[in-house]
Amino acid sequence: MNKYRNLIINFGLFAVNAVATKLVTFLLVPLYTYFMSAGEYGLTDMSLTVISLVTPLATLSVADAAVRFMVGDRGRAGEYAFVGFAVTLASVAAVAALSPLLGLGAFGGLGSYKGWFVLAYASSALLQLCGEVARGMGRVRLIPICAGLSSLVTCVSAVALIGGAGLSVIGYFASVSVGPLAAVVLYLTAGGLGQLALRGARAVLGGSGVLRRVAALARPMLAYSLPLVPNSLFWWAGTSINRFFITGMLGISASGMFAAGSKVPNLLNTAYSIFQQAWQLSAFQESEEDGLAGFFSSVFSFLQAAMCVLCGAISLLAPWLASFFLQGEFYPAWTMIPVMLLANLMNVFNAFYGTVYTSTMHTAYIMRTTLAGAVCCVVLTPALIPLIGVYGACVASVASQALVFAMRAADSRKYVAFDAGWRYLLPTLAVLVVQAVVAALQVDGWYAVSAVCLVAVMLLQGLHIAPQLIRLAESLGKKGAASGQ
């Protein structure tokens, strides 16, 4: 039971972290949509899209390698951290050198904010690396503290600069840069990451044979992380390139509407990201232990139930959630929410199956599946937009994520053959598709149908996890009886 206990403890800590970051950022959406036009909001979303593309390419996904190797070899943690910081700082210089490319028309005017963009990239990349290094060091309690500082500074500065000073896009860039940088300073000083990296630098660079030591460190790290670079690129293409098609075919305002509509479905990703960080750490730690397949199966059962029920609930409540989060001209975008939820649900399952490959050190196939999904999205998005408008991008996202899910579910059994509970999952997905269609089309009585669909999802998933809940209760009962004797 220790592995489940550690997972629950880490989950709680990362939940605090998520509340301090993603949910606080999410709550800023009404501020953005109230004080910005659709075009301005589309521009800020474009910056997030480009940063999500650039980060893995420029950093070579070194943060992912750092945490994986630090967990596996604590004695050389400082050296792995040093490599991570060196590569990340070099990436900032590379992004600055290439920033004139932001002047291209495809970036929707982002070239007018090149300096701000580089600052936002640097703060984001460094904060991401610091969080991964802290995870690798086992200093999980440090992460929510730094996240809380970042979110507080970001929130206060956003309200002051966007709402108070009316700085709009510049206020946005300033707030999303200064908050993460404040957290990075805390990580490096009070968190001890700076000292760790300096010790690693002395170990790597001191004395003779520097090139040999650097090669000995970099070779296995790059063998692990390089397949994740094109994977991140293809993942970005599969989840974000539709913004460029929408901008080019329908205009930046339509892209802004799509971006605003995607914020509510991102609640699903926010909920999963809380769990993912704890789960990934547990999967790394248990990768060499017996009973790994059973561990994956049990965890996925509960994850599946929670995510499917949450998906159905958000779809049912979409109009009410949108009335709060989508202000003014953005409110009509709520009808996209139920369809986007399906894409996000598939993405959650894809991420879980991805831990099969990262925990067993077989990262190459992640890239292949994500490439297939990206190609699917790139082909379907421009084909469907002329037919059904912005909904074409939503449907293309669902199809591409479903393809990745199917491929990973089939292939991952070579490494960890766990039971995904297909006899419950497939009917659940069918019900969620019906719920999304009736809500998006707003057919007569759609709300009643949506409510029935949510009840059906709850019943299906309740039947799925009931046996495991009974076994868990029995196990805890036996443990309590034994401790009382």
C-alpha positions, -999 to +999 in steps of 0.1 A: +000+000+000+030+023+003+030+032-034-006+042-032+000+062-001+029+080-017+008+087-048-020+102-026+004+124-006+021+137-038-013+142-054-024+164-025+008+185-027+004+189-065-033+198-060-022+227-039+002+236-066-025+235-093-049+256-072-021+281-069-013+282-106-037+268-132-070+276-114-058+311-105-048+317-141-081+303-152-100+327-130-082+356-148-100+347-180-130+370-171-105+399-166-089+392-200-122+388-219-137+419-202-108+444-209-096+429-242-111+427-276-114+394-294-084+403-315-062+412-285-072+381-266-065+360-297-030+376-298-023+366-262-035+331-269-012+330-300+017+338-277+009+309-255+005+286-285+039+297-299+056+293-265+042+258-261+057+250-295+091+267-290+098+254-255+105+217-262+123+225-295+146+251-279+153+232-247+155+197-263+129+186-236+158+186-211+135+192-182+118+158-188+152+141-189+164+159-158+136+147-136+138+111-149+175+108-144+175+125-110+150+100-097+171+071-110+205+084-098+202+107-068+240+108-064+244+128-096+214+150-092+234+182-093+251+173-125+218+166-142+204+199-129+234+218-142+229+203-177+192+213-175+200+249-166+228+252-192+206+240-220+176+262-209+196+294-207+211+286-241+176+282-254+167+318-243+195+332-264+183+311-294+147+323-291+159+359-289+180+355-320+150+340-339+124+364-326+122+386-358+103+357-373+074+367-352+068+395-377+054+369-402+016+373-408+009+338-395+016+350-360-012+376-361+008+407-351+029+390-324+060+406-340+051+439-324+059+424-290+091+405-297+109+416-265+080+408-243+076+374-260+112+365-253+108+375-216+076+355-213+094+325-229+124+328-206+103+330-174+081+300-185+110+278-195+130+284-163+100+279-141+092+246-158+128+234-154+129+244-117+097+225-110+110+194-127+144+196-108+125+200-075+105+169-083+137+150-092+152+161-059+121+149-040+114+184-028+077+182-037+066+205-009+086+233-024+066+233-056+032+246-043+050+273-023+068+286-054+036+282-075+017+302-050+042+331-052+041+330-090+003+330-091+000+358-065+024+381-083+008+373-117-027+379-105-019+412-087+001+425-116-026+415-141-053+433-122-031+463-118-017+465-153-047+453-174-077+463-153-061+494-136-037+508-161-054+496-192-022+482-207-040+453-224-015+431-243+016+446-227+000+443-193-006+406-200+030+399-211+044+418-181+022+399-156+028+364-170+066+372-169+071+387-135+052+361-116+072+331-128+105+350-125+097+356-088+091+319-083+124+311-101+143+333-077+127+315-047+136+281-062+172+291-067+177+307-033+155+294-005+148+262-024+184+253-028+183+246-066+210+272-072+234+255-049+226+221-063+233+234-099+265+250-088+278+218-072+269+200-104+287+226-125+319+221-104+316+184-107+312+185-145+336+214-154+363+209-128+396+193-136+405+175-168+383+153-190+355+179-192+343+167-226+342+131-215+321+139-185+298+161-204+293+134-231+287+108-204+259+129-189+244+143-221+243+111-242+218+091-221+198+123-213+195+131-250+187+095-259+157+099-235+146+134-244+152+138-281+123+116-291+101+138-268+111+169-289+093+159-321+067+144-299+061+178-284+061+194-318+036+169-331+015+172-300+015+210-305+004+205-341-024+182-331-037+205-303-028+240-314-021+243-351-059+247-356-054+282-343-034+291-373-060+276-397-088+294-379-068+327-381-059+323-417-094+311-429-117+329-405-097+357-389-080+365-356-113+373-339-126+338-347-094+324-333-100+345-301-135+330-298-121+295-302-094+302-276-120+316-252-142+286-257-114+262-250-107+277-215-137+259-199-128+225-213-093+231-200-107+225-165-104+188-174-067+192-182-062+212-151-077+185-130-056+158-147-024+179-145-028+179-107-027+141-108-002+137-137+028+151-118+022+129-088+015+099-110+045+103-132+068+104-102+052+073-088+054+055-121+092+063-124+098+051-088+078+018-093+090+010-129+114-017-116+090-032-091+067-062-093+030-057-099+034-027-121+005-037-144-019-040-115-008-006-102-014+009-136-048-008-139-060+003-105-050+039-110-064+041-145-098+028-133-102+056-108-088+082-132-112+071-159-142+073-136-132+108-123-124+123-157-155+109-175-179+121-148-162+155-148-164+157-186-201+150-184-207+174-156-189+203-173-207+196-206-241+198-187-231+230-169-214+246-200-239+275-204-237+285-168-199+282-166-196+303-198-218+330-183-191+336-158-159+329-177-169+342-212-179+378-210-196+399-236-190+389-272-173+357-261-204+340-246-217+324-278-185+303-278-200+281-251-216+258-277-181+246-286-173+235-251-190+200-252-171+190-283-138+204-270-143+184-238-141+151-258-108+161-273-095+171-238-107+138-224-088+118-251-058+139-244-059+130-207-060+093-216-031+098-240-010+114-214-017+085-190-006+060-216+024+081-223+037+073-188+040+037-198+067+047-223+084+073-201+086+051-171+100+021-190+124+043-210+107+036-244+100+071-256+103+067-293+068+053-299+053+084-281+066+104-310+051+082-337+016+082-322+017+120-317+028+124-353-002+104-365-025+126-345-009+157-358-012+146-394-049+138-387-055+172-373-036+190-401-056+172-427-091+174-411-090+210-398-088+228-431-111+203-447-138+207-421-137+245-414-152+254-448-181+229-441-189+237-404-168+267-396-149+268-363-166+236-352-145+219-378-114+226-357-132+211-327-141+179-345-106+176-360-091+178-325-114+150-312-105+128-341-068+133-338-067+127-301-089+096-304-064+082-330-035+087-306-054+071-278-062+040-299-026+036-311-011+039-276-036+016-260-028-011-285+010-008-285+016-001-248+007-036-238+042-047-250+056-029-220+028-028-193-002-049-201-028-034-178-066-037-180-082-004-191-118-016-185-129-014-221-164-028-215-171+002-194-150+028-211-163+023-247-200+027-237-191+057-216-174+074-245-204+067-267-227+084-242-204+114-239-204+118-277-242+118-277-241+144-249-217+166-268-237+165-301-271+174-286-256+202-266-236+217-295-266+215-318-290+226-291-317+202-302-351+203-285-348+191-250-310+190-252-305+198-215-327+169-203-309+146-227-275+159-214-286+153-178-296+117-186-263+112-203-245+124-172-264+099-150-256+071-174-219+079-173-220+079-135-237+045-134-213+029-159-182+042-141-197+034-107-201-002-118-165-002-130-148+009-098-172-007-073-152-039-070-120-021-065-136+002-039-148-030-020-113-045-022-097-013-009-122-011+020-115-047+029-077-041+027-080-010+049-102-029+074-077-058+077-049-033+082-068-015+109-077-048+127-041-059+126-028-026+140-054-028+168-042-062+180 
